[in-house]
Structure formats: C-alpha cells, structure tokens
C-alpha cells in the first residue's frame, strides 16, 4: 500500500504572491518524515527538502499561530494586559506591572511552549510576583498554580476579545491556498498546540465557519495526549 502524503505548514511560511496560483502540486518539494511531509520551524533558515512525486499528495496540514495568522504580538499583548489588570509585579519589589517586550517574548516563545509553562518558567527564574490576586509572592505550589491559572484564564479571554475585534486578518494568501487545494481534491486539516477554544474562535473568525466546518481533521490542545 502506498503511504499517504501531506504538506505540514508550520511557522515560518513565506508571503504569497497575490497573482500566481498557490497550489501547484508539480512544483512541490517534499521531505520524508514518516509520511511525505514538508515542515519548517521558527528557528530554521529554510526547510530541508528532497524531490518527491507530488501526484500522491493527499492533504495540507496547517498550524494556526504563525501560519494562518500572525499571532505572536497578539498573545504578547494579552499577557501584558493580564499583568497590568492584576498588577503583577515581578520582582515583587517592582513599582510597575510586568511587561514582556517583543524581543524577549520572541525568545521566550521559542524556548517554552504553552502559556502556563511560560509564566511558571519566568517566575521561577525571576521570582514569584506580588499581585492583586495574592498580595505576597506565593510560596506554596498549590497557591502558585492558582495564580498561574487565574492569569492564564484572563489572558485567554482577552486574546479572544482581540480576535473578535475585527482588526485581525489571516495571512495573505492563506484562504486562497485552502480554496485552491480543496478545488484540487486535497484534504485540509488544522492542528495546533493552542487551547481548543482559542483555535476554534480564530478559525471561525479568520477562515470562516464554512471552511472550518469543512476541515477533514481538526486537532488542538487537550484533544491529544502529547503536544509539541
């Protein structure tokens, strides 16, 4: 039996020309990763690829953050809004709420995956903060977990507000790539390590409910046991 083939689209992906067809199977270069797949990472200068027949190509698999939309600055804004809302001071002696700069957040996001692990790592490195949630820096693991849960829940809701504001658009060419691939009879999937509710909200607002509901596969967050 021939193995299935797919293209996995993960950050970074290039900008698309507004005029040339995006889905041209005969020009694809595919790299074998179990199935025939091409993938890039945030830190890779360019994908390593080998020539392969595209006639067996069956699917395109999209990540959400960094592929369907440029979201890094939106997540950073939501974190900083949460820190400001709860007056999170780290170190606790600071007079101003914590604020993650763009360069630092880019490094942090490449080092630590997931919102709660990001904050847990940061507070372990720089000291647990004082805040409106807990006036004194928490010392107990259960209290620390409650602090992070509260911040993450508020941050998630703030991120949703930003997405629903109407100011966020998908990356240029993404919708056309999806439509051309679908018209060519290929399957489409979105797989993300982000929170399920956030990914669904992004997809419904950015690619539209019809495209979202027509996906052949959708995986996010806790739908799988091990995320990236």
C-alpha positions in Angstrom: 0.0 0.0 0.0 1.4 3.4 -0.9 1.9 5.7 2.1 -0.2 8.8 2.4 1.4 12.2 1.6 0.8 15.6 3.1 2.3 19.0 3.4 2.6 20.2 7.0 2.6 24.0 7.2 4.2 25.4 10.4 5.9 28.7 11.1 7.5 30.4 9.4 5.9 30.3 5.9 6.7 32.8 3.2 4.4 35.6 1.9 2.4 34.7 -1.1 2.2 36.5 -4.4 -1.4 37.8 -5.0 -1.4 36.7 -8.6 0.3 33.3 -9.1 -1.6 30.1 -8.2 -0.6 28.9 -4.8 -1.4 25.2 -5.1 0.8 23.8 -7.9 1.5 20.2 -7.0 4.0 19.6 -9.7 6.3 22.3 -8.2 6.3 20.9 -4.6 9.4 19.6 -3.0 8.6 17.1 -0.2 10.7 15.9 2.7 10.1 12.4 4.2 9.0 12.4 7.8 7.4 9.0 8.1 4.8 10.2 5.6 5.9 12.5 2.8 5.9 15.9 4.5 7.5 19.3 4.3 7.9 21.3 7.5 9.7 24.4 8.7 10.3 25.6 12.3 10.5 29.1 13.8 14.3 28.8 14.0 15.0 27.1 10.7 16.5 29.2 8.0 14.9 27.1 5.3 13.3 23.7 5.1 15.4 20.7 4.2 13.8 19.0 1.3 14.2 16.3 -1.2 12.4 15.9 -4.5 9.4 13.6 -4.5 6.4 12.9 -6.7 3.5 15.2 -5.8 1.0 13.0 -7.5 0.5 11.1 -4.2 -0.1 14.3 -2.3 -3.3 14.0 -0.4 -3.5 16.7 2.3 -2.4 20.1 3.6 -2.0 20.4 7.4 -1.9 23.9 8.8 -0.7 25.1 12.1 -2.7 28.1 13.4 -0.4 30.5 15.1 2.2 31.9 12.7 0.7 30.1 9.7 -3.0 31.1 9.4 -2.4 34.3 11.3 0.5 36.3 12.7 -0.4 36.0 16.4 2.8 36.4 18.4 2.2 40.1 19.1 -1.4 39.4 19.9 -0.6 36.8 22.6 2.1 39.1 24.0 -0.5 41.9 24.2 -2.9 39.7 26.0 -0.3 38.6 28.5 0.8 42.2 29.2 -2.9 43.2 29.6 -3.3 40.4 32.2 -0.2 41.5 34.1 -1.5 45.1 34.1 -5.0 44.1 35.1 -3.8 42.1 38.1 -0.9 44.5 38.8 1.6 41.6 38.6 4.9 42.9 39.9 8.0 40.7 39.2 10.2 41.0 41.0 7.7 41.8 43.8 9.6 45.0 44.7 9.0 46.5 41.3 6.7 49.6 41.2 5.3 48.8 37.7 3.4 45.8 36.3 5.4 43.1 34.4 5.6 43.8 30.7 7.2 41.4 28.2 9.0 43.2 25.4 8.8 41.9 21.8 12.4 40.7 21.6 12.2 38.9 24.9 8.8 37.3 24.1 10.2 36.0 20.8 12.9 34.3 22.7 10.6 33.0 25.4 8.2 31.6 22.9 10.9 29.7 21.1 12.2 28.4 24.5 9.0 27.4 26.3 5.7 26.1 24.7 2.3 26.8 26.3 1.1 29.8 28.3 1.2 28.3 31.8 4.7 26.8 31.3 5.9 30.2 30.1 4.7 32.0 33.2 5.9 29.2 35.5 9.4 29.3 34.0 9.6 33.1 34.1 8.5 33.3 37.8 10.9 30.6 38.8 13.7 32.5 37.0 12.8 36.0 38.2 11.0 35.4 41.5 7.3 34.8 42.1 5.3 38.1 41.9 3.0 40.1 44.1 -0.3 40.9 42.5 -3.9 41.8 43.2 -4.5 38.0 43.3 -2.0 37.4 46.1 -0.6 40.4 47.8 2.5 38.5 48.9 4.5 36.3 46.5 3.1 32.7 46.8 5.3 30.1 48.3 3.0 27.1 48.2 2.8 25.0 45.0 -1.0 24.9 45.1 -1.2 28.7 45.5 1.3 29.3 42.7 -0.8 27.0 40.5 -3.9 29.1 41.3 -2.0 32.3 40.4 -1.0 30.9 37.0 -4.4 29.5 36.3 -6.1 32.9 37.1 -3.6 34.8 34.9 -3.9 32.3 32.0 -7.7 32.2 32.1 -7.9 36.0 32.0 -5.3 36.2 29.3 -7.2 33.6 27.2 -10.4 35.7 27.4 -8.5 38.9 26.5 -7.0 37.1 23.5 -10.5 36.1 22.3 -11.6 39.7 22.6 -8.7 40.8 20.4 -9.6 38.2 17.8 -13.2 39.1 17.8 -12.4 42.8 17.5 -12.4 42.7 13.7 -8.9 44.1 13.5 -7.2 40.7 12.9 -6.9 39.1 9.4 -5.5 35.8 8.1 -2.1 35.9 6.5 -2.2 37.0 2.8 -2.8 34.0 0.5 -3.9 31.5 3.2 -7.6 31.4 2.2 -6.7 31.2 -1.5 -4.3 28.3 -0.8 -7.0 26.5 1.1 -9.6 27.0 -1.6 -7.3 26.0 -4.4 -6.2 22.9 -2.6 -9.8 22.0 -1.9 -10.7 22.6 -5.5 -7.8 20.2 -6.5 -9.4 17.5 -4.3 -7.0 17.6 -1.5 -7.9 17.2 2.2 -7.4 20.0 4.7 -6.5 19.9 8.4 -5.6 22.3 11.2 -3.5 21.0 14.0 -2.4 23.3 16.8 -1.0 23.0 20.4 -3.0 26.1 21.4 -6.1 25.9 23.6 -9.0 24.4 21.7 -11.5 27.2 22.4 -9.0 29.8 21.2 -8.2 27.9 18.0 -11.9 27.4 17.2 -12.5 31.1 17.7 -9.6 32.0 15.5 -10.7 29.7 12.7 -14.3 30.8 12.8 -13.3 34.4 12.6 -10.4 34.2 10.2 -11.2 31.4 7.7 -15.0 31.5 8.2 -17.4 29.0 9.7 -18.0 27.2 6.4 -14.2 26.5 5.8 -13.8 25.5 9.4 -16.7 23.0 9.4 -15.4 21.5 6.1 -12.0 20.6 7.5 -11.2 16.9 7.2 -9.3 17.0 10.5 -9.0 19.4 13.4 -6.8 18.9 16.5 -5.9 21.3 19.3 -4.7 21.5 22.8 -6.1 18.7 25.1 -7.5 16.7 22.2 -4.2 14.8 22.1 -2.0 13.4 24.9 1.3 14.9 23.8 1.6 18.4 22.2 4.7 19.9 20.7 
